[in-house]
Amino acid sequence: MGELKNIFNRYPEAGRDNLIPILQDIQSAEGHLSKEAIVEVGSYLNIPSSKIFGVATFYNQFRFQPVGKYHIQVCRGTACHVLGSATVLQELEKQLKVKAGDTTRDGLFSIEVVACIGACGLAPVIAINGEFHAKVTAASLTEIIESYKNKEEE
C-alpha cells in the first residue's frame, strides 16, 4: 500500500472531486482497482466504499482484476461489427477459455471489448498491448495467439 500513500500525497486536501483522478492513478500504478485500494480510498476521502465502487463500476475504464501480460482489446465498433468482430470475440474466448473481461489462469492473456479502437480501415481489428492486428479471422487469430505463446517459451 506504499504506492497508495504516494498517490494520496499528490492530493493533500482531497475531496469527492478528486475521486476519479485518484482511481485513475491507482489503476495506472497497479493495473486495476483492488478491493483493498477501494477501501483505502474510502478511508482517505471519507466516502463509503460502496459509493466508490458504484462510481468506479459506472465508468468502463476501470478494471477490478489484473489484466494479463498480453491484454487483448477486441474492437466492436460499427466497421468491425459489420466485418465479423463478434466471431473474432467468440473464437478468442474459445481459444483462451475465458470470457471478455477475464484473465487466463496463467495470467498471460486478458480480453477486453472496446467500443472503437479507431482503426476502422483495418476491420475487424484487435490490439494486443497496443499492437494492432488487422483484418482478423479465426485462422489468423490462432496464429496471433500462438505467436504470443511462443514468445513466452523463448
N, C-alpha and C positions, 0 to 999 in steps of 0.2 A: 504493500500500500504506500510505499515511499513515493511512487510516481504520482499517486493521487495528491499527496501533500504538495508536491511541486506544482501540480495543476491548480490546486486551491490557492497556492501562494500568488498565482497570476491574477486572482480575483479576490483581493483582500477584503473588500466590503461588498461581497456578492449578495445579490438578492435573486428573486424569481426571474428577473430579466436576464440573468446570466446562465440560467439552466441549460439552454440549448448549446451555447458555446462550450460550457463545461463538459456536457455529454459528448460533444464532437471531439474535444481534446482528449477525453478518456478513450474514446473509440480509436482515435488516431494513434494513441500511445499503446493501447493494449489489444487492439484489433476487434474488440467487441465490448459490450456493456455487461459485466457480470452482476449477479445479484448483490455481491459484496460491495461493488462500486456504487450501485444504485442506493444501497443503504447508507454508505458513507456520504454520498452527495446529499441525500435527505437530511442526514445529521448536520452537515455543513451549512445547508441552506435553510434548515428548519422547515422542511417540507416533507409530508408523509411519503414514504417510499412508493406507496400505491399510486399517488399522484404523479410521481416521476416516471414510474413505469407506464402509466396511462399516456403521458406526453410522449415518451420515447416510442411506444408502440404506434402512435399516430403517424409518425414520420417513417417512411420506409428506408431512410438512410441508416437507421440504427439496427445493429445486429446484437443478438443476445447469446450467441455462442461463437467460438473462434472459427474463422474461415480456414480452409485448407491451405496448404503450401501453394497449391495451384487453384486459385479462385476463378471459377468459370462463370462468366456472365453471358446469359443467353438473351439475345435481343428479341423482344416480342412486339416491336413497332410494326406499323402497318405494312411496310415493304417486306420485312422479314416474315410476318404472319402470312401474307399472301403467298410467299415463296417457300413456305413449309417449316417455319421455326417450331411449330407445335410438334412435328415429327422429330425434329432435331432434339427438342427437350425430352420427349418420351424415350428416344434412343439413348440419350445421355444418362437419364435416370436408370434405365435398364442396365447399361454397361457398368455404371458406378454403384448400382444397388443402393442409391439414396434418392430422396425426393428433393425438389428445389427447396432451398432454404436450409439444407442439411450438409453435413460434412462426413466424408467417409471415415470408417473406424480407424484407419491408419493415419488420418489427419492429412492425407495428401491432396484430396480434391474436395471442393465445395461448389455448390451450384446456386446461382442467384439469377432470378428472372428480372430483367430490367425493361422499362417501357420503351426506350430507344437508345441505342448506342451512338447514333448519329453517323452511321456509315451505310446508308440506305442502298447505295450503289453496289455494295458487297453482299447484299442479302441472299440467303439468310446468313447472319454473321454471329460468331461468338467471340468473346475476348477472354483470354486466359492471362491473368496478371497484367492486363493492359495490352497484350499482344493479340492483334486481330487475326481471325481466321475466316476467310471469305467463302461464300457460296458453299456452305457446309451441307453435306449429305450424310446419310447414315454410314456409308462406306468411308468417306473422308473423316468422319468423326472418330471411327475406330482407329484410323491411322494417327490422328492427332493425339488421342488419349494414349495410345501405345508409345508415341514419341516422348511424352512426358513421363510415362512409367519407365522407359528406357533411360532417361536422364537420371533417375533415382538409382538404377542398377549400376551406373558407371562410377 
